[in-house]
Amino acid sequence: MKTLVIPVVVIAALALFFFALPSPEAGHEGAAMPGQDGEAYLIINARIFDGEKILSADSVRVADGMIEAVGSNLDTGVDLPVVDAEGATLLPGLLDTHTHVFGEARQQALQFGVTTLLDMFTDHRQLADARRERESVSQTEQADLFSAGTLITAPGGHGTEYGMDIPVLTAPEQAASLVEKLIAQGSDYIKIVYNARQAAYQAMPSITRDELQAVVSAAHRQGKLAVVHISNQISARHAVEAGADGLVHGFGDTRITPELLALLRHTDTFVIPTGAVMEGFFRRQGRVDLTRDPHLEPWLDSSQKTNLQQTLGAGDRGIDFQVFRDNTAALGEAGVDLLAGSDAPNPGTAHGASLHRELELLVEAGLSPLQALASATSVPAKRFGLTDRGMIKPGARADLLLVRGQPDTDITATRDILQIWKNGYPVPRKSRARSQYARPDIATDGLIADFEQTATKTRFGLPLEVTTDQMMGGASVATLKTIPSGTGNQALGIDTEILDGFPYPWAGVIFYPGSAPMSPVNLDGYETLQVSAKGTPGEYRLLVFIEGAMQPLQHRFTVTEHWQEYRLPLARIAGDGLGAITAIAFCAGPNTGKRHLALDNIALQ
């Protein structure tokens, strides 16, 4: 579904501490907690979900970052520190099986009890460090990362639009060498993008069916899983027939056929439906706002809140959310392994928080709460061969999640987190209620630029720059110059030409309010962006970039050939992201052609 994301924002992707113990009496801010210094300890009086079922046992002994014993009335023989769960439910740390990890994703996920991320496309240069870190049981505030690294796609296909170096496949005989290259870069499994030529909707070019088969076979010869990004039923069928181990999206173009259900069962192919992102893209009514959940909101940073409140419509793509949900239900009823994955941080999602919504959506689709919990613990651990996690059992890593209530009967109880442990160490949760970023040195009049000296000089932040889709391989162009403002002063002239060559063309001017490109600043308290403008009559876009968000927030405004003053509603556009603004741009596009835009007296009010 990443084909729907405005790709420029991948560039953007390039304080209170406390331990929430089961009861107010158990601890307070800054209090020492068993395991904090790496010593062994006991968790007692817990309801234990071991990854598959609720146990009769009520205690877990942790030592050296691992689960040493599970039982009742455990006799340690020594005086160990004790965590009294007081009847709360202890779960294995959660696994999100479809993410894209950039920036602070691993820290954000761990704040919500997601201790392992299975990434489906990221910069492979971070994988060597990630491998070393996940093999350790030292103290960390990051989730472990397993990844497909670079995906396999066709020239111009999905994955090539993000400005990253993507080796593409043009013939079946290239598959073996390409798979070997990805494994050498650190890929733990192979992700393939495929869209059947018979599919009704063709968003971008795709590898052929023969090339799909060749890649799956090459991955299996190397002992790696092959998972396939699909978005419709016919592509899903081709992927399963090619021997794919898993489908990393569900589909909602047509209702799943009994034949495909039988084929999935026969081949033991798993499916990661990614309902959380599908809901953000396609669900018009009944969408849940996670930023209003009192068990999630305090731990969401501004970029996560902004991302959760975004959506992208897809009315022309023939996908119906109800059909998608019915298909997910049919998969569950047929006994196909369903794995919980959020596809964060696409619009409408946030690392960590959205996995809890994914569990709820799986239950809404017909899974029992126990089955949903297994979909984020033991089932993905088994399907991806992760033998040291996803279960509470002796010898497993002590990645643990303690929650108030009974998520085996009410799946939303996973959100009411009392404590998280990673590698046996308690994880401090960090309230994100306030912006952590500094306010720039803004004059009382709020002026950003009046262009009385040069076309690029600003009162704070960095000088204005041209921004175009050329950074993503496009061809659009823009130039900046000072021009008369019509009142005897100077203004900024922006000449643009939007050209074909990129799916989402743009050209214009960008302002970085921080000390470096895309460094976030706090603009809380400012309501509007005031600007005078004229130009080639038509619609232009104000783009507001928020730290960590996968797409810029857009506001369209119409310019005439005469100077007018505009008060653009910055606070309403940015919402909770106002405290983490990384850039502001004025752009033409996506319609092709030459256009001129003039700006003057840009100011915050």
N, C-alpha and C positions, 0 to 999 in steps of 0.2 A: 504494500500500500504506500510505500515511500514515494512512488511516482507522483503522488498528490502534493508533496511538500515543496514549497518555494525554495529552491536549492541555495540561494545566496546565503541563507542563514546558517548553513553548516559552517561558515567562517566564524560565526559567533560562538559555534560550539567548540571551532578550533580555539548582652549575650550571656545567655543564661545557661549554666550547666547544672544538671542534677540527675540523680539516680532515682527513677520512679519505682519504688519498691511496693510490694503488695498492700501495705497499709501505711498510714501516716506515721505510725510508731516505729516502723522498721528502719527508717533512715531519714536523712535530710540532705540538703544541698552540700556537696563537698564531703559527705561522710564516707569513711572507708567501707568497702564492700568486699565480702568473700570473693577471692579470685582476682582482685584488683592488682595484687602484687605477684600473681602467678602461682600462688599456693593452691594445694588441693582443697576441695570443699564439697559439701553435700547440699543438694536441693531436696527438701522433704515436703510431705503433705501436698503433693501435686497430683492433679489429674494428668496422666501422661498419654498423649497421642504419639505413638512411636513412628508415624509415617504411613501406617496402614490401619491401625485400630487403636481404641482406648484400652490401655493395659490395666490389669488389676494391681500392678506395682504402683508405688507412690513416691519413690525416691531415686535419685540419680547421683552417682559419685563422679566427680570430675577431677582429673589430675593431668598435668602436663599438656593441657589443651585438648585432651581427648576424654571421651566417656569411658570411665573405667568399669562401672557396674550400674545395673538397673535392677531394682528390687523393692522389697518392703522391709522396713526396719533394718536397714543395712547396718551391719556391725563393722565398723571401721577398724577397731582395735586401737585407734588413736583419737585424740581429741581434735576433730576437724571443725573448721568454721562451717556454719549452717546458714542456708537461705530457706526460710520458712515460706513456702508458696501459699499457705493458708487456703488450699482448695482451688487455686487458680490452675489454668491449663497450660502444661508445658508441651511445646511443639518443637520439631526440628526447625532450624532456620529455613526460611522459604527460598525457593529457587524461581527466578523469573526466566523463562525459557525463550523469550524473544525480546531482546533489547538492542539498542545501539549506543555504545559506550564512548562518550566523549566528555571532557571536562570533569565536573564533579559528580558524574553519574554514580560512581561506586560509593562515594560518601553518602549521597542522597538516598540510595537504595537501602543502605544498612540502617539508616535512621528509622526505617519502617519494618525492620526484621527480615529484610531480604538479604541473606548472607552470601548468595551465589547468583551471579548474572551469567546467562548464556547469550552471548552477543551474536548477532546475525549479519554484521557488516560494520567494520570500523577500520581505523588506521592500524595496519599490522605492526607498526613500529613500537607500539606499546605492549605487544604480546610477550616478548621475552621477559620483561620485568614482571608482568602479570603472572607468568608461569612460576617464576621464583617465589613470588609472594604467596601464591596459593599452595605451594609445597611446604610453606612454613606454618608453624603454629604460634608465632610470636604475636604480640598485641598489635592490633590494627584498627583503624576506624573506616576501613573500606571493605566492601563486599569482594569476594573472590571473582575472578573473571576467567571464563572459558569463551573461545571465540572462533567463528568461521574466518575471521580476518577479512581479506578481500573476497568479494563474491565473484561468481563466474557469470558473465553476461555476454550479449552480442554487441558489436559496434553500434554506438548510439543507443544501446539498451538501458534499462533501468539500472542505476548504479553509476553510470557514466556522467550523470548530470550534476554531480556534486563537486567538481573541480579536483578530484583525486585521481591519481594515476591508476587506472583500471586496465589490467591486461584482458583483452577481449578474445573471444573464441570465434573463429571463422570457418573451421572445418573439424570433423570428428577426429581426425588423426592428430590434432593439436591437444586433445583432452589430457592425455597421459602426462605430457611435459608441463602443462599448466597446473594440473593437480600436484605434481611433484614440487613445482615452484611455490605454491601456496603452503604446502606442508613445511617446506624449508623456511618459510617466513613465520611459521608458528601456528598455522590454522589447526584447530583441534578437530574440526569436521569441515565438510565442504558444502557451501550454500550455492545453489544454482537458481538463476532467474529464468523462468520459462512461461511463455504465453503461446498457446496453440494458435496456429494460423487460421484454424476454423472458428476461433473465438469471436464472438460478436463485437467485442471492443478491443481495439489495438492501440494501446496508449503509446508504446514505444517499440522499437525493433526487438526481436527475440531470437535466441538460438533456435536451431531446428530440432525436430524430434530425434533425428539421428545423433545430433550433437549432444542432446540431453542424455540419451542412452550411453554415449561414449564417456561422458563425464561421470555418470553414476558408476559405471563399470570400473573406470580408472580409480575412483575413490575407494571402492570396495577392494580392489587389488592392493591398495595401500593400507587396508585395515581401517579406513575412515568411514564414518557415516556420511551419507549424502542426503541433504534436506533441500526441498524445492519450494521457492516462493511462487505461489500461484494465486490467481484472483478469480477463477471461474471453474466450472465443473469439468469442462472438456480438458483443460490443462491439468487439473487434478488427476483425471483418469490416465492421461498420458504419463504423468510422473509416476504414478503407482505401477503402471505397466512396465515402466523402465527400471523398476526396482528401487525407487526412492525409499529411504528409511522413514522419512517423515515429510509432512506438508507443513510449512511454517506460516500458513494462513488458512482460515476457512474461506467459504465463498457464499455469496448470496445472489448470484445471477439466476439460478434455477434451483428447484427443489432436488435434493440429492436422490438419485435413482437407487432402487434395490440392488441393481447390478454393481454399482460402485461401492455400496455398503458391503456387499458380499466380497468384492475384490479387496477392499481394505482389511476385512477380517482375515481373508485367506492369506494375504501377504504380511499380515501383522504390521501394517504401516500405522505410525502414530500421526496425530494431527494437533497442531498448536493453533487453536481458533483465532486468538488475538481479538476477543470481543471488545476489550477496552478501547482499542484504536478504531475498530469498526463502528462502535457506538459514536465515537467522536466525529467520524467522517460522515456517517450515513443516517444516524438516528435523529429525526427531527423533533419528536415528542418523547417525553419521559426520561430524558437524559439526566443522570444524577450529577449534581455539582459537588465534587469531593471537597472543594474549598470551604464548604459549609459544614463539613463533618467535624464535630468538636474533637474527635479522636485523631484526626489527621491534620487539620488546619494549622495548629501551633508549630508543627514540624516541617511545614512546607515553606521553602524560600520563595522570594518574589518571582523568580523565573518559573518555578513549578506552578505557582498559582496562575500566572499568565498563560502558561501552556495548557493547563487544564481547562481554561475558559475559552479556548479557541476551538474552532471547528472548520472543516472544509466541506462544502456541499458537493455531491456527486450525482446530481440528478440525471446526467447524461451517460452514466456508466452502467446503467441497468442493474444496479445492486440494491437490494431491498433488505433492510436490517431485520425485518421479521422473518424473511426467508433464510437469512443467515442464521438467526437464532433457532429456527425450526431444524435447519440442517445440523447445527451443533447438537440439538436434542436427539436427532436421529442417530448421530454418531455415538453418543453416549448410550442410547438404548441398544445399539448393535454390539456394544462391548469394545468399540475401538478405543485405544488408549488416547485420552485427551490430556494435554499438558498445558499448564497455565503460563501464558506469556502476554505481556502488555503491549509490546512494540513501542515502548517509551524510548525517546521523548518526542514522538510524533504529536501533532496538534491534538489536544484533548486528553493527553496523558502526562504523567510525571513519574519519574523513576521511584520505585518503592510504593508510593501511594496507589498507583493504578493497578498493581498486582492484587491488592485487596478488593478492588472493584471487579477485577477479572474473576476472582473466586466467587463473588456474588453473582456475576453474570452466568457462570457455569451452573450454579445452583438454580438460577431462574430458568436455565435451559433444561433442567431435569436431573442433574446430578445430585446425589445426596451430599450434605455437607462433608461427610467423611470422604467421599470420592473426590470432592473438590479439594480438600486438604491434601489428599494423596497426589493430586495433579500438580501440586507445587512442592512436593517433598519426595516421597519414595518413587513415584512413577518416573519423573524426569531423571532422577539419579540412576535408576535402572536403565532407562532407555539411552542415556548418554554415557553409561559405563562409569559413573562417578561413585565408586564403592565406599568412599569415606564420608558421605554426607547424605542428607535426605531421610535419615532414620535415627531414632534414639535407641542405640544398642551399644554394647561394649565394643570398643575398637573404632567407633565412629568419631569424627571430629566434633568437638563440643561447640557447635553452632546451634544455639538454642533461643527460643522465643517463649516468654511467659506472658500470657494474656488473661485478663479478667473475664470470667464467664465461660461458656461452653460452646466453642466454635463448631463442635461436632453436631450441635443442634441449631445454632444460630451462627451462620458463617460470618456475619459482620462483627462478631466478637474478636476476630483476629486483629481488628483495628485498635482495640482497647489494650494497648501494650503496657505491661508493667516493667518488663526488663528484657534486654537483648544481650546475648553473649556471643562473641565471635572468638573462635579458638580458645574458648574457656574464659576469656576476659569479659567483664561487663562493659557494655558500650554506653558511654554518656550520650544522652540525647540532647540535641541543641535546639533550643527554641529559636525560631526564625521570625518572631513577631515583629521585629524592627529591622530596618535596612542596616546591613553591616557596612555599607559603603559611605565614603565621605561626600559631603556636598562640595561642589567646585566653588571657586571664588567668583561669585556672580554679583554684579553691581546691583544697586537698589532698583535701577530701571529695568533689570532683567535682560539687557541688550546682549545678543550673541554677535551680531554683525550689522554694520550700517554701510560698509563698502566705500567709505570716504577716502580710504588709503589705497587698498588693492582689492582685487577680486576674491582673495582667499583669506584675508586677515579676519580673525575673530577675537572677541574680548576675553574668552576663556576657552579651554580645551585646545584642540589642534586646528591648524588652518583647514579651510574647506578643501575638498578633493573631488575630482571626477570619480564617479562610480558607474561602471557599465557591466554588461554580461560578458565582456571579454575575459574577466577573471574566471569564468566558467566555460570558456571555449566559444562564446558567442562572438558576434561581429558588430554590435551596436557601438556607437561612438558619441562622445560629448566633449565640448570645449567650454571653458569659462573665460569671461572677460568683463571688465568694467564698462558700463554704458551710462549715458545720461538718465537720470531718474524722471525727468520731466519737470522737476522743481528747481533745477539748477545744481542739484547734487548728483551723486553717483549711485548706481545700482549694480547688481550682479546680472550679467547676461549668460544664459545657458543655452547653447545650440546643440541639439541632439538629433541623431538619426537612428531610429530603431530598425534593425535589419533582421531578417530571418537567419537561422543558424543556431538558435537555442530555444528550448521549449517555453521559457518564461522571460522574454527579452526585456531589458530595462536600460535606461541611461539617464544620468542626472548628476546631482551634487550630494555629497555626504558630509556630515559634521560629526566628529568624535568629541564628546564633551569632557572626556577624561584625559589623563596624561599620556595615554598610549592608545592606538587603535583598538576598539572593542573593549576597553577597560571600563567597568561599570561605575556610575556615579549615582548619587542620591538626589533626585529632583522632587522628592515629596513636598507637597505644599503648593506647587505650581499647577495652575488649572488649565491654562491655554498657551498655545504657541501662536504668537501674533506675527503676521507677515503681510507686507504689501506685495502684490503680484499682478502681472499682466503677461500676455503672450499669445501664441497661436491658439485661437479659441478651442476649447475642449477640456477633457478631463485629465487631471494629473493625480499623482499619488504621494501622500506623505507616508513614509515608512518609519516606524519606531521600533528599534531593536532593543530587546530585553536580554540580559545575560541568561544563557542557557536555553532560551526558547528556540524551537526549531524553525520558526518562521517569523518574519517581522509582522507587527501589527500594522494594518493598512487603514488609511482614511482617504477617501477620494474627494477632491474638490475641483470645481469647474472655474477655469480662467477665461477671461474675455480679453479683447485687444486693448482695453482701458485699465489703468491702474485702479485696483480695489484693495481695501484692507480686509484681511481674513483673520478670524479668531478660531483657530483649529483646536478642538477640545482635547488637549493632550492628556489630562487626567482621566477623562472618560475612555480614551483610546488605550492608554497604558494600564489602567486599573491598578492592581496590586504590584505591577511591575515598575511603577514610577520610581521606586527606590533603587532600581538596578538598570538604568538606561545606559546602553552602550553606544548607540549611534542614532542619528536622525537624518533622513534623506528625503529630498524632493526629486521625484523621478517622472519621466515620461515612459510609456509602454503600458501594455504589451502590443498595442496596435503599431504596425510598421509605418515608417515615413519620417520626414523631417519636421521638427517642431522647435520653436523658440520659446523659452520661458525666462521672464525677468523677475527678480526678487529684490526686496529692499526692506531694511529695518526689521530683521528677524529678532524677536525677543520673547522671553518667558514672562508670563504674567500670572 
